[in-house]
């Protein structure tokens, strides 16, 4: 296979495109395969926890993951010269930086627990490959530290638990999800199995107590919740519509809301669930046909929910509102998205191997949002409902005040 000469390394600012789109990287890649198998796709992108580094996969063509130290000045991302190419020797489907520190919502619990300070740990990058191997790299030097073996099929998603430890969760098409302790170089991982379908993604709760993952299996469209403390099944979430295919998921900042992206012949749907009660809280829906939600992510402050659809759209929903902070229809072939840890920027990866960066409005969280987030991080839905407080406040704290938003549904053909 000959590299595509048209895909040279360039840094292009946005001039004639959506105002929110301000920068992208065009990467040397191989042409896409005619057979439809993996080619030059960027299946995953990730920022390091402090936002100082950025990595993306390059699919079949380059068989590598690249590291870059971005420099942010205001909302302008400038590429630096110190980058690394990691020779992964196979298609990279999933990647993740770690360890990841707890988010700001957990500050109250940590203060009460008087958790001792840990020594600074080396920043790692884990890459999940098509052959089922997970390679663990030193992020600063790009040196290969060790391999994790056990999955029998491609590793579709990776995530470090957000508690400062070296615990890595991996989801694979071998119908298992594994929990690795990288401090022990992944020896004797916990295996979560018995689901009967491909694991197409995973998300760890902010308190690292639960893991959420959707399955891809005929006539069994469910999202599973497992405990990361006892490694036992908790419950699953499923809609009445068995034609609905669930594709991506994420926890809110406080862990009190689950967002699950799905689609069927009528269009895409983004459903919001309560992980403690399995109650369906609200949903976003677009009834355009042939739409598929490829990826979704909550923002670091919990104010936005970004998602990518097949119909060339990047949307950023103001969580709980009727409006979109960003509704860009100039995107093409996007496969994945993630927020910068400090907010204000979204990175997306495309099918043709490009990386794009988008601005989103920076807003100051309201006091009510901050209070609800901190309370719900430590208090379950059942505990909130037992409090001797007004019903309106209970409704607010349990997110039962969220609005359902539908678009293009009135014109849908019967």
C-alpha positions as CSV (number, residue, x, y, z in Angstrom):
1,X,0.0,0.0,0.0
2,X,1.3,3.4,-1.0
3,X,0.8,6.5,1.3
4,X,-1.6,9.1,-0.1
5,X,0.5,12.1,-1.3
6,X,-2.5,14.4,-0.8
7,X,-2.5,13.8,3.0
8,X,0.6,15.9,3.9
9,X,1.2,17.2,7.4
10,X,-0.4,20.6,7.6
11,X,-1.9,23.0,10.2
12,X,-4.8,24.8,8.8
13,X,-6.8,27.6,10.6
14,X,-10.4,28.0,9.8
15,X,-11.4,30.9,7.6
16,X,-14.3,29.8,5.4
17,X,-16.0,27.4,7.7
18,X,-18.2,27.5,10.8
19,X,-16.9,30.1,13.2
20,X,-16.7,27.5,16.0
21,X,-14.2,25.5,13.9
22,X,-10.8,27.1,14.3
23,X,-8.0,24.6,13.7
24,X,-7.3,21.2,12.3
25,X,-4.4,18.8,11.7
26,X,-4.2,16.9,8.4
27,X,-2.1,13.8,8.9
28,X,-0.2,11.6,6.4
29,X,-2.3,8.5,6.0
30,X,-2.9,5.6,3.7
31,X,-6.0,5.6,1.4
32,X,-9.2,4.0,2.7
33,X,-9.6,0.4,1.7
34,X,-12.2,-0.4,-1.0
35,X,-13.4,-3.4,1.0
36,X,-14.7,-1.2,3.7
37,X,-12.4,-2.5,6.4
38,X,-10.3,-0.2,8.7
39,X,-8.2,2.3,6.7
40,X,-6.9,5.7,7.8
41,X,-9.7,6.3,10.4
42,X,-9.0,8.2,13.6
43,X,-11.1,6.0,15.9
44,X,-10.2,7.8,19.1
45,X,-8.7,11.0,20.5
46,X,-7.8,12.0,24.1
47,X,-6.2,14.8,26.1
48,X,-4.0,14.1,29.1
49,X,-5.6,15.0,32.4
50,X,-3.9,18.3,32.7
51,X,-4.4,19.1,29.0
52,X,-0.7,19.3,28.3
53,X,-0.7,16.4,25.8
54,X,-3.0,15.2,23.0
55,X,-3.0,11.8,21.3
56,X,-5.0,10.3,18.5
57,X,-5.1,6.9,16.7
58,X,-4.5,6.5,13.0
59,X,-6.2,3.3,12.2
60,X,-4.8,0.8,9.7
61,X,-2.7,3.1,7.5
62,X,0.0,4.4,9.8
63,X,-0.4,1.8,12.6
64,X,0.6,4.4,15.1
65,X,-0.6,6.8,17.7
66,X,0.8,10.3,17.9
67,X,1.5,12.4,20.9
68,X,1.6,16.2,20.8
69,X,2.0,18.8,23.5
70,X,-0.6,21.5,22.7
71,X,-0.2,25.1,23.8
72,X,-3.4,26.9,24.7
73,X,-3.4,30.7,24.8
74,X,-7.0,31.8,25.3
75,X,-9.0,29.7,22.9
76,X,-6.3,29.2,20.3
77,X,-4.5,25.9,20.1
78,X,-1.0,26.1,18.6
79,X,0.8,23.0,17.6
80,X,4.3,22.5,19.1
81,X,7.2,20.7,17.5
82,X,7.8,18.0,20.1
83,X,5.6,15.1,19.0
84,X,6.1,11.4,19.1
85,X,4.9,8.6,16.9
86,X,4.2,5.3,18.6
87,X,4.6,2.2,16.4
88,X,1.7,0.1,17.5
89,X,2.1,-2.5,14.8
90,X,-1.7,-2.8,14.3
91,X,-4.9,-0.8,14.0
92,X,-5.4,1.4,17.1
93,X,-9.1,1.4,18.1
94,X,-9.0,2.8,21.6
95,X,-6.6,4.9,23.6
96,X,-6.5,6.7,27.0
97,X,-4.2,8.7,29.2
98,X,-3.8,7.9,32.8
99,X,-3.8,8.0,35.7
100,X,-6.7,10.5,36.0
101,X,-7.2,12.5,39.2
102,X,-10.7,12.9,40.7
103,X,-12.8,15.8,39.4
104,X,-13.7,18.9,41.5
105,X,-17.1,17.4,42.5
106,X,-15.3,15.0,44.8
107,X,-13.4,17.7,46.7
108,X,-15.8,17.6,49.7
109,X,-15.6,13.8,50.1
110,X,-11.8,13.9,49.9
111,X,-11.6,16.6,52.5
112,X,-13.8,14.6,54.9
113,X,-11.9,11.4,54.3
114,X,-8.5,13.2,54.7
115,X,-6.9,11.2,51.9
116,X,-3.1,11.3,52.1
117,X,-1.3,12.9,49.2
118,X,0.1,10.4,46.7
119,X,3.5,10.7,45.0
120,X,3.3,12.0,41.5
121,X,2.9,9.1,39.1
122,X,4.2,8.8,35.6
123,X,1.8,9.8,32.8
124,X,0.9,6.7,30.7
125,X,-0.9,6.2,27.4
126,X,-2.7,2.9,26.8
127,X,-3.6,1.9,23.2
128,X,-6.0,-0.9,22.4
129,X,-5.3,-2.8,19.1
130,X,-7.1,-4.8,16.6
131,X,-5.4,-8.0,17.6
132,X,-6.7,-7.7,21.2
133,X,-3.4,-6.5,22.7
134,X,-3.2,-3.4,24.9
135,X,0.1,-1.5,24.7
136,X,1.1,0.7,27.7
137,X,3.5,3.6,26.9
138,X,5.3,6.3,28.8
139,X,3.6,9.5,27.5
140,X,6.6,11.8,27.9
141,X,9.2,9.7,26.1
142,X,7.0,7.4,24.0
143,X,8.7,4.3,25.3
144,X,6.8,1.0,25.4
145,X,6.5,-0.2,29.0
146,X,4.6,-3.5,28.7
147,X,1.8,-5.3,26.9
148,X,-1.5,-6.5,28.3
149,X,-2.8,-9.7,26.7
150,X,-6.1,-11.5,27.3
151,X,-8.7,-10.1,24.9
152,X,-9.5,-12.4,22.0
153,X,-10.7,-9.6,19.6
154,X,-10.2,-5.9,19.0
155,X,-10.1,-3.6,22.0
156,X,-12.8,-1.0,21.2
157,X,-12.5,1.4,24.2
158,X,-10.2,2.1,27.1
159,X,-10.7,4.3,30.2
160,X,-8.7,4.9,33.4
161,X,-10.7,5.2,36.6
162,X,-10.9,8.8,37.8
163,X,-9.4,8.2,41.2
164,X,-5.7,8.7,40.7
165,X,-4.9,5.0,40.5
166,X,-3.5,2.9,37.7
167,X,-6.7,1.0,37.1
168,X,-7.5,0.6,33.4
169,X,-10.9,-0.6,32.1
170,X,-11.0,-2.1,28.6
171,X,-14.0,-3.1,26.4
172,X,-13.6,-5.6,23.5
173,X,-15.5,-7.3,20.7
174,X,-14.7,-10.6,22.5
175,X,-17.8,-9.8,24.6
176,X,-15.8,-9.1,27.8
177,X,-14.8,-6.1,29.8
178,X,-11.5,-6.3,31.7
179,X,-10.2,-4.3,34.7
180,X,-6.4,-4.1,34.9
181,X,-4.1,-2.9,37.7
182,X,-1.2,-1.4,35.8
183,X,0.7,-1.0,39.1
184,X,1.0,-4.8,38.9
185,X,1.6,-4.7,35.1
186,X,-1.9,-6.0,34.5
187,X,-1.5,-9.4,36.2
188,X,-4.7,-11.3,36.9
189,X,-7.2,-8.8,35.6
190,X,-10.9,-8.9,36.6
191,X,-13.0,-10.2,33.7
192,X,-16.7,-9.1,33.4
193,X,-18.4,-11.5,31.0
194,X,-21.7,-13.3,30.2
195,X,-23.3,-10.4,28.2
196,X,-23.5,-12.2,24.9
197,X,-22.6,-9.2,22.7
198,X,-19.8,-6.9,21.5
199,X,-18.7,-4.2,24.0
200,X,-18.8,-1.1,21.9
201,X,-17.7,1.4,24.5
202,X,-17.4,2.0,28.3
203,X,-17.6,4.8,30.8
204,X,-16.5,4.8,34.5
205,X,-18.5,6.7,37.1
206,X,-16.8,9.8,38.7
207,X,-16.5,8.0,42.0
208,X,-15.0,4.9,40.3
209,X,-17.7,2.6,41.8
210,X,-19.4,1.6,38.5
211,X,-18.7,1.0,34.9
212,X,-21.3,1.5,32.1
213,X,-21.1,-0.1,28.7
214,X,-23.5,-0.7,25.8
215,X,-23.7,-4.0,23.9
216,X,-24.1,-4.7,20.2
217,X,-26.2,-7.9,19.9
218,X,-29.2,-8.7,17.8
219,X,-32.6,-8.0,19.6
220,X,-30.9,-7.3,22.9
221,X,-30.1,-3.6,23.0
222,X,-29.1,-3.0,26.6
223,X,-26.7,-0.9,28.6
224,X,-25.1,-2.8,31.5
225,X,-24.0,-1.4,34.8
226,X,-21.4,-3.4,36.8
227,X,-19.8,-2.6,40.2
228,X,-16.0,-1.9,40.2
229,X,-15.9,-2.6,43.9
230,X,-17.3,-6.1,43.9
231,X,-17.1,-6.8,40.2
232,X,-20.7,-7.9,40.1
233,X,-23.6,-7.1,37.8
234,X,-25.9,-4.2,39.1
235,X,-28.6,-3.7,36.5
236,X,-29.2,-2.9,32.9
237,X,-31.0,-0.2,31.1
238,X,-33.1,-1.0,28.1
239,X,-35.8,0.7,26.0
240,X,-39.0,-0.9,24.8
241,X,-37.9,-0.5,21.2
242,X,-35.8,-3.6,20.4
243,X,-34.8,-2.0,17.0
244,X,-32.8,0.6,18.9
245,X,-29.1,0.1,18.6
246,X,-27.1,1.7,21.5
247,X,-23.7,3.0,20.4
248,X,-22.0,5.2,23.0
249,X,-22.4,6.4,26.6
250,X,-21.0,8.6,29.4
251,X,-21.6,9.6,33.0
252,X,-22.4,13.2,34.1
253,X,-19.9,15.0,36.2
254,X,-21.5,13.9,39.5
255,X,-22.4,10.4,38.3
256,X,-26.1,11.0,38.8
257,X,-27.1,10.9,35.1
258,X,-26.2,8.4,32.3
259,X,-26.2,9.6,28.7
260,X,-26.7,6.8,26.1
261,X,-26.6,7.4,22.4
262,X,-28.7,5.1,20.1
263,X,-30.4,5.0,16.7
264,X,-32.9,3.1,14.6
265,X,-34.6,3.5,11.2
266,X,-36.4,6.6,12.5
267,X,-33.3,8.5,13.5
268,X,-31.0,9.1,16.5
269,X,-31.9,9.4,20.2
270,X,-29.9,10.5,23.2
271,X,-31.4,9.1,26.4
272,X,-30.7,10.2,29.9
273,X,-31.1,7.7,32.8
274,X,-30.8,7.6,36.5
275,X,-28.1,4.9,37.4
276,X,-29.5,4.3,40.8
277,X,-33.2,3.7,39.9
278,X,-33.0,2.8,36.1
279,X,-35.5,5.6,35.6
280,X,-35.6,7.2,32.1
281,X,-35.3,10.9,32.8
282,X,-35.4,12.6,29.4
283,X,-34.2,12.3,25.9
284,X,-33.1,14.3,22.8
285,X,-34.4,13.0,19.5
286,X,-34.0,13.8,15.9
287,X,-36.3,11.9,13.5
288,X,-34.1,12.2,10.4
289,X,-33.6,8.8,9.0
290,X,-30.2,7.0,8.8
291,X,-28.6,9.0,11.6
292,X,-26.2,7.4,14.0
293,X,-24.6,8.9,17.2
294,X,-21.0,7.9,16.9
295,X,-19.6,9.5,20.1
296,X,-20.8,11.6,23.0
297,X,-19.1,13.3,26.0
298,X,-20.0,15.4,28.9
299,X,-17.9,18.6,29.4
300,X,-15.6,18.8,32.4
301,X,-17.9,21.3,34.1
302,X,-21.0,19.2,33.4
303,X,-22.7,22.1,31.6
304,X,-22.6,20.6,28.1
305,X,-23.1,17.3,26.3
306,X,-21.3,17.0,23.0
307,X,-22.2,14.3,20.4
308,X,-21.4,13.5,16.8
309,X,-23.9,12.1,14.3
310,X,-23.5,10.4,10.9
311,X,-25.3,13.2,9.1
312,X,-22.3,15.6,9.3
313,X,-23.2,17.3,12.5
314,X,-21.4,18.1,15.8
315,X,-23.9,19.2,18.4
316,X,-23.2,20.6,21.8
317,X,-26.3,20.6,24.0
318,X,-26.7,22.9,27.0
319,X,-27.5,20.2,29.5
320,X,-31.2,20.4,30.5
321,X,-32.1,23.2,28.1
322,X,-33.9,23.5,24.8
323,X,-31.0,25.0,22.9
324,X,-27.7,23.9,21.4
325,X,-24.5,25.8,22.3
326,X,-23.1,24.5,19.0
327,X,-24.9,23.0,16.0
328,X,-22.3,22.6,13.3
329,X,-23.3,21.0,10.1
330,X,-20.0,21.6,8.3
331,X,-18.4,18.5,9.8
332,X,-17.7,15.4,7.6
333,X,-16.9,11.8,8.5
334,X,-16.4,12.5,12.2
335,X,-16.0,9.4,14.4
336,X,-15.1,10.5,17.9
337,X,-15.0,13.6,20.1
338,X,-13.6,14.7,23.5
339,X,-13.4,17.9,25.6
340,X,-10.2,19.6,26.7
341,X,-9.9,19.2,30.5
342,X,-10.1,22.9,31.0
343,X,-13.1,23.3,28.7
344,X,-13.7,25.6,25.8
345,X,-12.3,23.2,23.2
346,X,-13.6,20.0,21.6
347,X,-11.4,17.7,19.5
348,X,-12.9,15.4,16.9
349,X,-11.3,12.6,14.8
350,X,-12.4,11.8,11.3
351,X,-12.7,8.9,9.0
352,X,-10.0,10.3,6.7
353,X,-7.5,10.7,9.5
354,X,-7.8,14.4,10.3
355,X,-8.1,16.0,13.7
356,X,-10.3,19.1,14.2
357,X,-10.6,21.5,17.1
358,X,-13.7,23.5,17.9
359,X,-14.5,26.4,20.2
360,X,-17.5,26.3,22.5
361,X,-18.7,29.1,24.7
362,X,-17.2,29.4,28.1
363,X,-19.8,30.1,30.8
364,X,-19.7,30.4,34.6
365,X,-21.6,27.6,36.3
366,X,-24.5,28.8,38.4
367,X,-24.5,28.3,42.1
368,X,-27.4,25.9,41.9
369,X,-25.5,23.7,39.3
370,X,-22.4,23.6,41.5
371,X,-24.4,22.7,44.6
372,X,-26.4,20.0,42.9
373,X,-23.2,18.5,41.4
374,X,-21.4,18.4,44.8
375,X,-24.4,16.9,46.6
376,X,-25.2,14.3,44.0
377,X,-21.6,13.1,43.8
378,X,-21.9,11.8,47.4
379,X,-25.7,11.2,47.7
380,X,-27.7,8.6,45.8
381,X,-31.2,9.1,44.4
382,X,-32.8,7.0,47.1
383,X,-31.0,9.1,49.8
384,X,-32.2,12.4,48.2
385,X,-35.8,11.2,48.0
386,X,-35.7,10.3,51.8
387,X,-34.6,13.9,52.8
388,X,-37.2,16.1,54.5
389,X,-37.0,18.8,51.9
390,X,-39.6,20.3,49.5
391,X,-40.6,18.2,46.5
392,X,-39.5,20.8,44.1
393,X,-36.0,20.6,45.5
394,X,-36.1,16.8,45.3
395,X,-37.1,17.0,41.7
396,X,-34.2,19.4,41.0
397,X,-31.6,17.3,42.8
398,X,-32.7,14.0,41.1
399,X,-32.7,15.7,37.6
400,X,-36.4,15.0,37.1
401,X,-36.7,18.6,35.8
402,X,-34.8,17.9,32.6
403,X,-36.5,18.8,29.3
404,X,-37.2,16.4,26.4
405,X,-36.2,17.9,23.1
406,X,-37.4,16.6,19.7
407,X,-36.5,17.9,16.2
408,X,-37.7,17.0,12.7
409,X,-40.2,14.6,14.3
410,X,-43.4,16.3,13.2
411,X,-42.5,15.7,9.5
412,X,-41.5,12.1,9.9
413,X,-43.2,9.7,7.5
414,X,-45.5,7.1,9.1
